[in-house]
C-alpha cells in the first residue's frame, strides 16, 4: 500500500527554490547535489522538502527546443560542444539557467493547467483484501481487537469533538472512539466512497471505534478547548498566528482546496465550515486538509465553505479589532475567491456567514 501521506497536486512546481540574490559560481563537479540545506533557507523559500519526484509531464515539455547536430561533421560539433561545456563557468551558468527555466515553466503550468483532482493522491489507494489484512496493515502482526484499549490513553490522545475522542495509532491512522467509551465488537472493512483520496475518512471499524486515515496540519483558527473558551491573550495570539500562516499559503494551495471541495461535491459529501478546526493547515506541504466530512444529497460546498473556517468567524466575536488582522483576512479571502472561480464552485456572495467574513476584512459585499 505504501505511505498514506497526502500530496499537493503539482506541489513540486510550487516548491522550487527562489533565489533572492545571485549565487557565486564555482566549478561544477559531477558529484555535486542540487539539494539545499534547510538552515540556509529564508522563511518564504520553499524546497522539495517532501522528497517527491517532480518530473514534468511530457505535454509540458513537448514544445521545448531539442539539441541538434551533436554528431554532425564527423563529430567535430560534438567535440566543440564538449569542450565548451567543460568550462566550469559555463557549467555554472547552465545550472542557473536550468533553475530559471524550470521555475518559469512551473509558473506557466500552475497558471494554465486546470487541476484534475481525480488524478492525484493515488498513493492513498486502499488495497485491503479483508479485515485481517487491514488489522495487520494498521496495527501490525499479532493484534487482538480486545486489546485496543492500549491505544486509548492520555499519551495517545490527539483531540476531541462533541461525540468522540481521537487517538494516535501511527503516522497513517488514528482511532476515533465515542466519548461514552470503547465497546468490543466485530471488525469490519469500510469501502468508503471517497477512496482512494484521503479526507480523514474511516477505513474500518472495531466494535464502536473507527479507524480513520490521519490528516496532517494545525487546525484553522483557534483550536477548540479551554484556551478558545477563555478567549484571552493566548487565544488571540493563536488566532493571529493562524491568519499569518493561512495568508502565506500560495494561490496554488487555495486552488487545491477548491479542487478538493469540487471533488467531494461530485461524491455528494460536504465539509462543515461552521467548525474551523475541521480544516487543517499543513505548513510543510502548504496544503489544506479536510476532516469530518458527511454525506449530503442536496448541499454543495461553495466559496463560503473556504472562507468561513479560514477566517474563523465564530471566534471573531471575541477577537479585538486589529488592522493587521483585517489586512490578513483580505489576503485570504481574495485567494479563496480566485480559487473558487477557477474551480467553478458556487460563489454564494449572498450567504450571511460569507458577508460577515467580508465585514471582518473590511471588504465591500459582492452582489
Secondary structure, 3 states (H helix, E strand, C coil): CCCCCCCCCCHHHHCCCCCCCCCCCCCCCCCCCCCCCHHHCCCCCCCCCCCCCCCCCHHHHCCCCCCCCCCCHHHHHHHHHHHHHCCHHHHHHHHHHHHHHHHHHHHHHHHHCCCCHHHCCHHHCCCCCCHHHHHHHHHCCCCCHHHHHHHCCCCCEEEECCCEEEEECCCCEEEEEECCCCCCCCEEECCCCCCCCCCCCEEEEECCEEEEECCCCEECCCCCCHHHHHCCHHHHHHHHHHHHHHHHCCHHHHHHHHHHHHHHHHCCEECCCCCHHHEEEECCCCEEEECCCEECCCCCCEHHHHHHHHHCHHHHCCCCCCHHHHHHHHHHHHHHHHHHHHHCCECCCCCHHHHHHHHHCCCCCCC
